[in-house]
């Protein structure tokens, strides 16, 4: 049999084994048994018939033979990679059943298989488990000198670092290991001379040395992309494998053989090789080369996932086309968008990119990610959140940003106010794009109610119409712009509509299959099988031999628990818990049980359900703690937990609020009723593991990346009232957009979605929802409005009279997209929007919508004949009647102004009470400023202006709630403050000021600086311009923003760019020692300012390949560093030492003189220096300017020149 025949036979055997029914049944039983062992402390009497040894033999065969095929150029790699998943999962399941010493080897085998199969995120998860265990026992008879122990520990460290892709740690591990081996060489030489060392031991040492040398070259390849390093690494691994074989080290040999296979696959899926194949010109750009190095070093990304490789093959980097990307949650879509953005910024200059994130939380998360990856290269990343308020600093951020992450409302406002800024737009990413159907209810949702009545409740057409019109305008404004439209839950018919709209063709969208996401997801339902016992049934797993689904019996039982209280007689009080008939109790106890395996989400259809589940969680955990049965120590009661969400909840909601009480037990809740700062803090603490359980509504459908192991489904139906229209079902899209987050890549290898079924209705909904199929089509809001016009659920005249089209029509008139008479222009515009595509597909004419738009055009032109005033009104986002009311208020205010008001205020940087009062009077009763809820709790205090002024003056929230509100209604107060004060009124004030400027015959930019920042002052709750700048830059509290403002003493006229430069380069110790606040808030501030890029210097340095830069030494005044700094003279050599483990700034670079610390490289330059040092460049520094202390500056000031030499060999 020749080699070709052998490979063909091996392929056939693997195919047959994969299809073998007996083997598949054994694997199903293994998985069921492993699940029971993971979830139950006391194992039930369930008999399984699988043979563990037989499964291991089969899996080792698949592992070795698939590896063999993958090392052959002409073999079927796709099948081999698919087969490799079987032993990966089987070894992982076997490890759950094995004793501790055997489990580690099984986990290691599983991690190696996952790694080869392209599931590096799963390998990393298992490595985290391996690292927690004891070192690998590799030899039964260790030598007396301990050589084997040293080599084994080094081997284990290197292999786990490699599998985790910890390039930084692997770099250190290989250096340490080679140093140890060199020390052992002397002993080896002496033993050889004395003829005391067998040849096997020599081979063993050579094998280990070759391995670490190979991995050191692998690190260099990851950082530099030089193919010679990769080839040297592969040669070294081959040599190591040969030595281990000759030395009869089977365990080592097998592991190194797997490395041979994995390194060979780098040419197919490695980052450097993939970019070189699909966009080779990008590798000529030093920015891209540094980017790929940073991906490896900072983010452990050296290979692309299968989903990302598919996107590269589809031309995401080079094609000018737009793409609709249907991609499961946790399949790597953010990196795809990142690659497309960086490619555009590298190939088009000037260029800017937009990332449209529909929700604040998602926008914050995306900005933080891009600031770390692309901002580190010198690209300026900003996010603009909120509504239609116009802030001066936002204009600067938009003008200077390369990547802008913003909500649709903010981008729409910027397009109205600064349309010229969009001419260099290269890429627009629309995340969670399925929200285009929001705002216009369907006939089913209306349930007989007329559409106009529903719109009057919302007071606008909704976000869907706004986003659709925004995208259509952007397409017209910048026809060469590429659009990437991302959604995890869009059906094919809707994807085809969006492809036609965005790219002008009906080509297929880029579809990433569910099995291409790294982590698995299993579906289970919990039912009570008796009054006292309940079980889990895993309906998505392969059936067992008897045809039944795998199950976990007795997972939850009703039993008696100590309550933590005593009876009147002094005995411990007990209670039976949970009640099988109370779904919230069942869900709460399930969450507690699953918490021992990882983070838990309890999904609820309404905030009322969330409140109920949270109350029962608090009670359940209280009983479990009193009975000494807590599943995890993180759930033990703590009066003062060390987490930011506790501080924020206590501040905004009070000490007695259910959330504040829940956080004391490691539990959070998440709903639209929470103010943004609280909700964001809950998300951050849940991500960081400070909260173990989270109860949430659909607010988590907002794309936020949370580490959920198990999602428990409490409810799918919501009810706000007794009327039919007040009840409904969660959409399948929203449901799976949340539950798809169970099992996040890199955190878990598997996630679980568990439905709580306690009634026939629950069973019915389980059958409807448990499969990811049948997603509702995404009918755009404008198409639904067209349907309503056709079906007479609203007529054209009442739609025009309502004013809900006003802001959109004013914009189209101002941009000269349409006019009052040209029906063809309106038809062309709407035909080029999504509504045009969907109307054609459904055979519906556009005429009713065109007629309504044209009627609104005529009405707007008649009411606002002045084109200049029309442009001002268009920039506000308000209806015409509201703009007219603002114009009257502006005229009234003008009559009160004195001649010098525009020259200066008493304090030009502080808010004007006179203007604040006038703005509030003008906006207070505008329809757009009124909250949606008509509950009395939301109408505000009797003297609302008093509250507003106190808020802007910086008065603490707790004092406002106590003095001006019913303290018992903390949640209503926070909802009022968040919606009315922080969102709506800043929008109104911004509009008022634009109208006021027009009435004054000047431009908005010419108003006094404090006037221009009034909306920001209201939004941030600070009455000072500089404090607004600090808040916009990321100061997490009003107190920190005001403190920073008090420390800012500019030498010349204060400006936002200069303030940012000052802020970014403040020493870390200044933040820690001279600002008052919690450690959480200071750390967040440091993290945010560390990501700020204030100019183009960093990017220019990288692009130019500059070999020298100037930098100041910061922090000389702290820790008595000034003593050593005082000895520095001009020309003295300084030493630079990166601090990658610095807890506040991983890019910090310490400066030393004569081995004594004198400070740190200024923050903006430190990142460039750190990147060069990690790439192996030789870096030297000399003092070029030394300024002696003075009365004004009592410490030395040192400027140094840093020279960057060539990389070390």
N, C-alpha and C positions, 0 to 999 in steps of 0.2 A: 504493500500500500504506500503510494507516494504521498507527499505532503498535501497536495490538493485534495486527494481522496480522503485523507485523514480529516482535513478541515470540513469537508462536505459531510462526512460521517458524524463528526462532532456536532455540526449544525443540526443534523437530523435527530440525533439523540436528545439534544437540548429541546428541540421542538416537541418530541414525543413526551419527554419528562414534564414539560410545562403543561401539556394537555392531559396528562395521566389523572384520571378521576380519583383514584385512591390517594395519590399524593395531594391533590387539591383538597380532598376531604380531611386529610391529616392536617394540612395547613389551616383549614377552617377551625378544626378543633383546637389546634395550638393557639390560634388567635383568641378563641373564646376562653381558654384556660388562662392565658396571659392577662386578659381583661379582668377576669375574676380575681386573680392574684393582685392586680394593681389596685382594685377598688375595695376589696374586702380584707379585713384583718383576720377574721375567722372564716376559713374556707368551707363552703358547703359540701355536702356529700354528693358530688356530681362525678360520675365515672366517665373519663375520657379514654379512648382506645388508641390514640396515636402513639407512635414509637419515636421518642425524642432522638435516639441515636440514629434511627433510619433517616429522619428529617435532616439531622446534621450531616450525615454522609451525602445525601442528595444535594444539600445546599453547598457543601464544600466542592462537590463536583461541578455544580453550576458556576460557582465562584471562579474556580480555577480554569474551567474550559471556556467560559465567556471571556475571561481575561486573555486567554490565549487568542481567541478570535479577534479581540480588539487590538492585539498587537500585530495583526496581519493586515496589510494594506488592502487586500482584495476580499476580505471577509465582510459579512453582513453586520456592520457596526450597529445599525439601528435595532436589529433584533437582539444582539448581544447586550446592548444597554438596557433594553426592556427586560430581558431575562435577569439581569443583575439586580433588579428590584426585588425579586423573590427571595434570594438569600439575605438581602439587606433587611427586609421586614422579618423574615423567619429568625435570623440571629437576634434581632432586637426583642422579639417575643420570647425566645428561649432564655434570654438573659433575665427576664422577669421571673422565670421559674427556677433559675439556677442558684446554687450557693454563691456566696460573695466572691470566692476565689475564681470560680469559673465564669461568673457573670462578666467580669472585666474583659476576658478574652472574647466572649461572645459580642459584647458591645463594640470592641475594637474591630472585629470582623464585620459587624454591621456597618460601622462608620466607614470602613474601607470600601464596602460594596456601594453604599450610598454615594460616596465620593466619586467612584468610577462611573456610577449610573447618572452623574450630573446633578445629584441632589446634595450639593455641598452644604446647604443650610441644615439638612437633617444630620449630616456628619458632624457639624458643629454642635448641634444639640447633644448628641451622644458623647462627644468629647467632654462636654461640661460635666456629664455624669462620671466619665472615666477619671477625670482629674480629681474628683472628690474621693476616689478609692485609693487603696494602697498601691505602691509601685508594682509593676508586673513581675510576678515570680517566674523567671525564665530559665533558671538552672536548678536542678535538684541538689547539686553538690557545689556550692560556691567555694572558690579557692580561699585559702586563709588570708591572703593579702587584701582581699576585698575587691579585686579587679573586676570580677564579674558584676558585683553589686554596683560599682561605679558606672560600668558600661551599660548595664541594664537601665539604671536611672536616667542616664543621658539618652539612651535609645527611646525610652518612654516619653521623655520630655520633648524630644525632637519630633517624634511621630504625632503626638497629640497637637503640638504647635502647628505642624504641617496640615493636619486634618482640619484644624480650626481656622486655618489660613491666617494665623497670627504672625504676620511677616516680621513685625518688630520683635516679638518674643523668639521667633525662630532664628532671627539674625543673632540674637544674644545667645540662644541655646547652642547653635553650631559653633560659635566662637568659644564658648565655655567648654564645650565637649572636646573640640580639637586641642584646646589648651591642656585639658586633663589627659588626653591621649598622649600628647607630647611628653608630659611628665611621666607617664607610664612607660614610655619607650626605653628610658634608661634601665628600668627594671627588666624589660624584655631582653635588651642587649646583654645584660649581665647573666640572665638565665640561659640565654642561648650559648654564651661562652662556657658556662658551667654545665651545659647540656642537661639543664633541669626543667626546661619548658618544652612540652610536647608541641609538635607542629600544628596540632589542632588549635592550641591557644594562640599561636602566631597568626593563623588564618582568622581567628576570631577578632583579634585586634585590628588586622588589616581590613576586615569587613566593616567594622564600626568606623574606622577612620575614613574609609571610602564613602560610607553613607553620609557622614557629617560634611565631608568635603562636597559631595554632590548636592546636599541640601543648601549649603552656603552658596553654591553657584545658582541653584534654583532661586534663592532670594534675590540675587543680583539680576537674574532674568526678569523677575516680577517687577523690579524697580527700574530697570533700564530697557527691557525689551530686546536685548541683544541676543540673536539666535545662537551665537557661539556659547553663551552661558547656558542656554537650555540644552544644547548638545553635550556640553561638558557634564551637566547634571545627569543626563540620561546615561552617558558613558560611565559615570561614577556609580550610579545605581546598579547598572549591569555588573560592574566589577564587584560591588558589595554583595550582590546576589550570588555571584560565582563563589566568592570566598566563603559565604555562609553555607552554601551547598557543600563545598569541599570540606568544611569543618563540621558537617553533619548537624547544623543548627536549623532544624526544620521550622521552628516557630519564627525565628528571625527571617529565614529564607522566604517563608510564605508571605510575611508582611512586606518585605522588600520587593518581592515579585509583584505584589499589588501596586506598589509605587511605580514600578516599571511601566505598568499599564497606564496608570493615571498620568504620568509625565508625558507619555506618548500621545495622550488625548489633548494635551495643551495646544497642539498644532491645529486642532479642530475647533476648540471652544475657548481657548485662552483669550484674555482681553487684548493683548498685543497682537496675536495672530489674527483674531477676528476683525479687528479694526484694519489691520494690514490687508486682509482679504477683501473686505467690503467697502472700505474708504481709505485706500492707501495714502492718498495725499495728506490726510489729517496727521499722519505720523511725522510729516515734515514740520509740523507746527510745534514749537517747544512747549506751548501751553498744553497741547494734547499729551505730549510725552510726560509732562509733570502731572497731568490729571490722572493718567493711567497708573503712574507710580503712587500717587496719593490714594487712589482706589485700593491698591494693594496694601499700603502701609497703614492707612487710617481706617479702612472699612473692610479689610480682609476679602476684597473682591479681586480675584485673579482669573476667574473664568466666568463666562456668562451662562445664565440658566437657559434651558431649552427654549423657553418662551421669549427670552431676549434675543437669542440667536435667530429665531423665526422673524423677529422684527428687523434685525440687521439684513437678513436675506431678502426681506420684502423691500429694502431700499430706504429704510427710515432715516438714514444719514445722508443719502445722496439724491434721492428722488425729489423733484419739486412738487410732487403731488401732496394732497391732503389725505389723511388717514382716519378711518373710524376703527378704533381698537377695542374689540370685545375681549376682555381679559378678566379671569377670575381674581377675586380678592387674594392678595398675598402671592401674586405670581410675578411681581417685579415690574409693575408698570411705571413707577416713579423713575426708575433708572432708565427706562426707554425714553421717557420724556426728557430726562436730563441729557442723554446722549444727543437727542435731536436738537435741543437748545444749544448745547456747546458746539455742535457742528455748524449751526447757523451763525453763531457769533464768530466762529473761526473763518468762515468762508464769505460772509457778507459784512462789510464795514463801510459806513456805520450800520449797526443793526441793534434792535432791541427785541426782546421776547416777552410775551405775556403768559402768565399762568392764571387761568380763571378758576378760582376755587369758590364754590357757592356758599361756603360757610366759614366763619371766622376761625374755628378750631382747625379745620383743614388747611386754611391759608397760613395760619401760624406754623403748623407742622411742616408744610412744604417750604416755607421761607427758611425755617431753621435748617432744614436738610440742604437746600440749595446754597445757603450762606456758608455751610460747612464745606460742601464739595466744590461749588463753582466760585463762591466768594473767596475761598482759600487761594484761588488762582488769580485773584485781583478783579474778578467781575463783580460789579456792584449789584447786590440783591436787596430789594426792598419789598415790603408788603404794605398795602393800603387797605384798611378795613373800614367797615361802617357803611353808612348810607350815602346820601347825596350832599352831605356837608362838604364845604370846600375850605381846605386848610392851606395856608401859605407853605408850610414845610412839605406838604404833600406835592405841591407843584415842583419844589426843588427835587424831591426824591424821584418823581416821575421823569424829570428832565435828565437827571444824572444816572438813573438806573439802567443797567444792561438787562436785568431780569426783574420784572415786576410781578409780584403775586398779589392778586387783589380779588375782591368780591365783584360780581357783575355790576352792582349798583355804583361802586366806586369807579370802575372803568367807564361806565356809561356817562358818569359825571365828567370825567376827564376828557372824554371824547367830545362832549358838549362844549367844555370850556377851553380845551387846547387841542383842536383837531389836527393842527400841523405836527404835533408831536408823534402822530401815528404813521407818518409817511415812511419811516425806516423800519416798520414792523416786519420781522422775519418769520417768527413762529408764534402761533397762539395755541396754547394747550387748554382745552376745556375739560376739566375733571368733573366726574359725576354728571356727565352731560345729559342724562335722562331727566334732569329737573326741568327741561324745557316744557314738560307737560303740566307744570304747576301753575295754579292761579285761576284757570277757568274750569269750573266743575263740569263733570259729565252729566247727562240726564239722570243716570242712576244716583249720582251723588246729590243732585238737586232734589230728587224725590218729589216732584210736582211743584217745587218752589221756582219762581221765575228767576232767570239769571241776574237781572238787574238788582233784585233784592239781595242776592248773595254778594254781588259786587259792592253794594252799599255797605255790607258788613266789613268787607276787606278794604274798601275805599281805593282800589286800584285794580289793574288787570293782572297783577301778580308777577312773580319773578320769571316765569316761563316766557311770557310775551316780551318782557324787557330783554332777556338774554337772546331770544331769537332775533329781535330787531337789532340788537347790538352787533351780533355776529354778521348779519346781513350788511349793516353799515360798514363794518370793518372790511368785509370782502370788497365792497365798492370803493372804499377809501384806499385800500392797499391790495390790489388784485394779485400781486405776487406773493402775498403772505400765505404760508402753509398753516393748515389747521390740523391739530391732533385731537381727536375727540375720544375721550376715555370713558368706558363704562363697563362695570362688571355684570350688569343685569339688563342688558338690552337684547330683545328678541331679534331674529334675523331680518324680519320684515322692516323693523325700524332702522336697523343698521343700514339696510339698502337705501332707505329714504335719506338718511344722513350722508351717506356716501355720494348720492346724487346731488344733494344740496351743496356739500362742501367741495367736492372735487369735480362736479359736472359730469360724472360718469357713473354707470351702474355697476362698476367693478365690485368684487367681493370685498368686504371689510377684512381687516387683519384679525383673525379669530385665534385666540389662544385657548386650547381645550382645558377642561377642568383637571385632567390627569397630568397637565404640564406644570401645575403648581407643586412646589416641593413637598409640602406637608399634606397628609391624608386628612380626610374628614369622614367621620362615621355618624350615622343617624340612629338614635334610639328613642324609645318611648318608655316612660315610667307609668306603671299601673299598680293599683292596690289589688293584689290577688286574694286577699282576705282582709277582715277588719283590722288585722294587726301587722300584716306583712305585705311589702310591695317589691316588685322586681323590675329590672331593666331588660328590655328586649331590643337587640341590635338588628334593625330591619335592613340596613344597607350592607351588612356583612354576608359573605357566602353562607349558604345553608349548611347545617350539620348533616351527619349521615342519616338521621331520621327525618330530614326534610324541614326541621324546625330552624328558626333563626337563633343565633347564639343569644344567651341570656345570662343575667346575673341575679340569682334568686336572693331573697332576703336582704336586698340592698338597703332598704329602709324599713324600720319597724316602729310601731307605736308602742312605747314603753313608758315606765314611770321614771321621771327625772327629779332630782333635787332642784328646787326653784331658787335656792340661795336665800330664802326667807324662812322664818320659823312660825310654827303654829302658836295659838294663844297659850299652849301648855309648854312652849319652849322646845318642842321637837322640830327637827328639820321638816320643812314643808315639801311635799312631793306633788307632781301633777303628771297625768298621762299626756303624751305629746308625740307627734302631731296628731291633729284630728284629720282622718282621711277625707272627711267631707269639706274641709276648709282648704281650698287650693293654695292660698297664700302660705299657710303653714307647711304644707307639703313641699312647695317650691323652696321655702326658706330652709327646711331641713335638708333637702337635696343639695342646695348650694353649699351648706356647711359640710356635708359629706364629701362632695366633689372637691372642696377647697384643699383637701390633703394632697390632691394630685396636681394642683396648679390654679391659676387665677380663674375666677368664675364670673360670668355675666348672667344675670336673670333678666330676660327680656319681657317687658310688659307693654300692653297696648295703650295704656293711658297713665297719666301721672298719678291718678287715684290708685291704680294697681301698684305702681311703684311705691307709693306711700304705705300701702298695706303690706306688701312684701317686706319692705324695710323694717316696719314695726315688728313683724314676726321674726325677721332675722335677728333683731336685737334680743327678742325674747328667747329664741332658740339658742343663741350663743350664750346667753346668760345661764340657761338650764344646763347646757353642755359643760360650761366652765364649772358650775356648782357641782356637777356630777363627775368631774375629772375626766371628761370625754372630749375635750376640745380637739378638733382635727388638726389644728395648726396653731403654733404659738402666736402668730401674727394676729389671731382673732381674740386674744385675751384682752380683757378690759383695761384701758389705760386712760386715766383722768386727763392727762396732758400729752397726747401723742405727738411725736416729732414729725409732723407733716404739714405742708402749707395749706392743704385743703381744710384742716381743722382751724387754722388761724383765719382763713378767709370766710369760712362758714360762720364762725363765731362773730366775726366782724359784721358781715352782711345780714345774717339770719338770726343771730342771738344764740345763747347757750342752750336754750331749751328746744331748738328746732330739731326735728328727727334726723337731719343730716349730721348736725353737730354731735348728737348722741351716737349715731351709727359709726362715725369715724373713730370714736373712742374704742370701737370694737373691730376696727379694720375693714369696715364696710362703707361703701359710698353709694350715692344715688345720683342719677343724671337725668334731667328733664328740662324742657323748655322753660319751666318756671324759675329755674336757677339763674342768677345773674352771671354774666360771662366770666368775671374773675373767679367766681366759685367753681363754675363748671370746668374752666380751664385747669384750675388747681386740682380738682378731682381727677381729671384725665392724667395730669402729670404724676400724681401720686399713685394712680393705678398702674401707669407704665413703669414706675420705679419700684413697684412691689410693696409700697407702703400701705396700700389697700389691697385686700385679697379678693373681695367680692364686690361686684358693682351691679346695682339694680337700675335699669334704664328703659326709657321709651325709645321711639324712633329717632331721637336726637343723635343716636350713635350711627344713623344711616348716613352720616356726613363725611364718611371716608377716613375718619381718624384711625390711625394705626395703633390698636391696643392689643396687649399680649393676653388674649383669651384662650384658655385651654378648653373650657367647657361653657357652652351656652345653654342655659335652661329656659325653656319656653313656657312662661306662665300663662300668657294670653295673646290672642290674635284679634280679638274684637274689642272695640272701644265704644264707649257710650258717654255722651256729655249731657244727655237729658232723656226724657221719655218719648219724645217724638221720633218717628222713623228716621227723619233727616239728621237726628242727633246721634245715630248709631252707625257703625260701619266696621269694615274689616281692614286690617293692615294689608297693603298691597304686597304681592309676592316679591316685587322688585325691592321694596324697602326691607322686607323681612330678610331676604337672602343677602342683601347688601350689608346687613348687620351680622347675620349668623355666618356668613362667609368668612368672618374674622376669627372664627374658632379654629385654633391651630395656626398661629402666625409663623411664617417661615423664619427659621433661625432661633425661634423660641421653643417650638414644640414640633415633634415629628407627626403628631396626630392631634386633631381637635374633635370634640364631641358636641353634637347638637341633640339635646334631650328634651323631648316634648312631655309635658305633664298632662296625662290623660286621666281625668277623674269623672267624666260624664260622656254620654253618647255624642253630645255636640263637640267635645274635645276630640273624640275619635274621628268624627267627620272632618274636622279641620286638619287633624293630623294627616289623614289620607290625601287631603287637597294640597298640603303645603310641604310634605316631607321630602319631595323630590324637586330638584332645581330645574323645573320645566314649567312651561305655561306662563312665562313672564308676560305681564300686560304690555301691549304695544305702547310706544312713546308717541302719542298724538300730541303735536305741538299745541301750545296754548292758543296761538292764532288760528290753527285749524279747528280747534274746538269752538272758538268764537265764531268762525265761519259756519260751522254746523249749527250753532245756536241761531244765527241769522236765518239760515235756510229753513230751519225747523220752527221758526217764529217764536223761539223761547226768549228772544229779545228783538226789538225792531231797530232799524237804522237810526231813526230820529231820537229815540230815547238813549241809544248808545252815544250819539253825538252830544246830546244835552247833558248827559251824565258827567262829562268832562274827563272821563277816564282815558280817553285818547289824547287829551290836550298836550301833555308833556311830550309824547312821542311825535305828534304832528308838528308841534312847534320846532322840534329838533330837525325833522325832515325838511321843513320850510327853511329853517336857518341854514341848513347845509345845501339847500337848493337841489335836494334829491327829487322833490315833487313841487308842483305849484298848484294854484287854486283851480286851474281850468284843464290842465293836461291829464286826462284820464289815462292815457297811454303810459305816462311816467309812473303813476300809481300802480298800474297793472304790471309794469315791468319790475318795479321794486318788489311788490308782493310775490310776483312769479319767481323772483330770484331768491326768495326766502323758503324756509321749510314748508310753510303753508302752501306754496305753489307746487312743490313736489308732491305733498300728500293729497292735495286737491286733485291733481292729475291721476294719481294712483287709484283714488276712490271715485273718480268720475264726477267730481263736484266742481261746479263753476266758481270762479273767484269773484264774480260780479257783485254779490251782496257785500262782501268785505271791501272791495274796491270802492263801491258807492259810499259806504260808511266812512272810509278814510277820506274820500274826496269831499264829503259833506263836512267832515271835521276840518279839513283844510280851508274850505270857504268860510266856515264859522270863525276860525282862528284869525284869518286875514281880515275879516270884517271887524272883529273885536280889538285886534292889535294891528292897525294899519302901518304903524311906524316900524320899519324893518329893523332898526337898531334896537328898539325896545323889545321887539319880537325875539331878537337874539339873546337879550338879557333874560327874558322870561324863559326861553328855551334852556338856558344854562342852569335854571333853578330846579328842574324836575318836578315843579308844582303845576297844578291846573291853572287855567287862565283866571278864574275868579279869585283864587288864592293870591296870584301875582298882583291882581288889581287891588286887593286888600292891602298887600304890602306896599304898593305904590302910594296909596292914600296915607298909610302910616309913615312912609318916608317923607312925604310932603309935610305932614304935621311935625315930624321931628326936625326937619330943616328949618322950620320957623323958629324953633327954640335955640338953634345953634348960634353961637357968637362967632365973630370973624376969626378968632384964633383957635377954634376947636381943632381945626385940621393941622394947625402948626405943631401943637404939642399938648399933652395932658400933664397934670402935675407929676406923674410918674409914667413915662411913655411906655414902660414895659408891664404895667399893671392894668387890670381891667377897669373900665369906666362904669361906675354904677349907673350913671345917667343913660349910657348906651345900653347896658344890660336891661334896664327897666323898659326902655323904648322898644328894644327887640322883643322882649317877652310880651309886652302889650300888643305888638303887631302880630305875633305868631300864636298866641295862646289858644285862640279859638279856630284856627284854620283846620279844615277837615283832616288834612294830612298829619296834623300834629296831635290829633286825638287818638287815644289808644283803642285797640280793636275791641277789647272787652268792655261791656257796658255795666260791669259790676261796680257797685258803689265804692268798693275797696280800691278801685283803680282811678278814681277821679281826683286824687290828690288832696292835700290839706286845704283848709279854708284860706290860708294866706300862702298860696303856692310860690309867689315871688320871694317871700321870706326864706323858704326852703332853698330856692334856686340860688339866692345870693349867699346863703350860708354854705352851700355846696361849693360854689366857685371860690369862696374865701378859704376853703380847705378844712372846714369843720369835719371832724370824724363822723363816719356813717352811723356809728352807735349813738352818738349824741343827737344826730338828726332824727334818727328813728325814735329816740326816747322823748325828745322835746316836741317834735312836730308830727308825730304819728302815734297810732296806738301801738305800744311796744309788743302787744300780744299778737300783732299781725305783721310779723317780720317778713314773711314771704311775700305778702301783698306789697309791702313797702319796697322790697328789693326789686320786684317786678315793675312797679311804677318807676323807680329810679332808673332802672336799666332801659326801659322802653321810652318813657316820656322825656326824661332829663338827658340821658346819655345818647339816645339815638334820634329821636324826633326833633327836639328843640334845636340841637346843633344844625340840623338840616335847615330848619326854618330860619335860624339866625343867619346862616350863610346866605340864604336866598335874600333875606332882608337887606343885608349889607351890599349885595350886588345891585339890587334895585336902588338902594340909597346912593351908591356911588354914581349910578347913572343920573339920578336926580340932581346930584351935586355937580354934574358936568365933568366928572373925573373918572378915572379908571379904578377898579378895585385895588390894583397894585399901589395906587397913590394914596390910599387911606392911611391913617396912623397905624403903626405896627401893632399896637394893642387891639385896635379895632379889627384888623385883619385876622387876629388870632382869637377873637371872641368865641367862635364856635368850638375851637380847640379847648379853650378854657372850660367851657361847659362840658364838653365830652370827657375831659380828663379830671375835672374837679379841682383845678388849680388856677389861681388868678394872676398868673405871671407868665409872660411870654417864654422866658428861658425854661421854666418848669414844664411848659407845654413841649418844648423841644426835648427835654429829658424824658418825658413820658412817651413821646413818639419814638425815641431811640430805644425804649425798652425798660425804663425804670418801672419796676413792678408795683410800686405803691406811690400814692400821692406824697407821702412823707419823704421818701427818697428823692422824688423829683424836685420837691421844694428845697431839700438840703443841697442837692447838686446845683440848683440855681443860685443858692446863696454863696457857694464856693466859686462860682464862675466869675472871674474878674478880667474881662478882656482888656487888652492894652489899647485897642481902638474900638470902633463901632462893632457892637455885637452882631453876629450873623449866624445863621444856622450851620453853614459849612464849617465855620471856625469853631463853633461849639462842639460839633461832632469830632473834629480833630483833637480838641482839648479832652473830650470825654474818653475817646478811644485810648489815648496815651496816659490816662491817669494810672498811677501805680496801683497794683493790686492791694498793697497794704494800706493805701489811702482809703480804699473802699472798705476794707475790713476794720480799720481802727478809728477812722475819723467820721464815718457815717453811722447814724443810729438806725437800727433795724434788725430783723431776724437774720439768722444765717441763711435761711432759705432764700430770702429776697436778695441778699447780697450776692449769693452764688448765681442766682438767675440773672441779675444785672451784669455780673462779670461774664457770664456765658453769652449774653446778647451783645455786649459791646465788643467781645472778642471776635464776633462775626461781621462787624461793621467795616466796610471798605469806604474810605472817605475820598478817595481820588483814584486816578489812573496810574499812580506810581508803581504799584506792585505788578500790575499787568504789563506795564511798559518794561519793567526790569526783566520779567520772565521772557517776554517776546524778544527783547534785545540781546538776551544772554549776557547782560552786564556783569562784569567781574569785580565791581567795586561799588560800595554804597556808603552813605553817611547815616549815622544813627546816634541818637542821644542815649545816655545812660540814665535810666529812671530808677527812682526809689532809693537814691543815695542817702536820704535823710533817715531812713528806717533801720532799726536793729544796729545802730551805731556803725553802719557801713561808711559813714562819712570819715571815720578815723582812717581807714585804709585808703579811701578815695582822696584824702588830703595829700597823700604822698605821690599821687600820679602827676607826672609831668608830660608836657607835649612830646610826642614821639615814643612814649613808653608802650611796650607791647602789652596787650591785654589778652586774657584767655576767655573763650566763650564755651559755655557748657550747657547744652540743651537739657531741659527737665521734662522728659516725656511723661513722667509720673506725677507731675505737679498737679495737685488736686483742684486747683483753680484755673489753670491754663496749661494744657498739654503742649503748647507751642512756646512756652516761656524759655528764654535763654539767659542764663545767669552770666554776669561779667565779673571776672576775678582779676586782681592785680597782686602779684607775688603770692598766689594761692589764697588770697583773702577776698571774700565777696565784697564788691562795691556797688552792686545794683543789677539791673536787668536791661537788656536791649529793649528799646521802645516797642510797644506791642505791634504796631503796623509792620515794622521791619523784621520783627522776631520770626514771623511765620516764614518769610522768604529764607532767612538764615537756617531755620530748622529744616526746611525742605531740602536745602542744599547739603546740609550735614548728613541727613539720613540717606541721601543718594551717594554718599561717599566722597563728596568734594572736600578738598582741604580748605579750611577757613582760618584766616588770621585777622587780628584786629590791633589797631594802634590808636592811641589818643592823638587827635589832631587839634583839639581846642580844649583848654582847661581854664575855667573862669573861677577865680578865687571867691570865697564867701564875701558878702557885703551885708550891710544892715537890712536891705530889702530881701536879699537872698542869702540866708545864713549858712548855706551848705554849698560845697563845690558843685560846679556844673561841668560835665564832661561830654564832649562830642567825639566820636571815634569813626575811623574809616574801617570798613570791613571788606577784606579782599577774598574773593572766591576763586580758589585754584581749581585745577583739573581734578576729575575723580581719581581716587586711589585705585590702583590696579587690583 
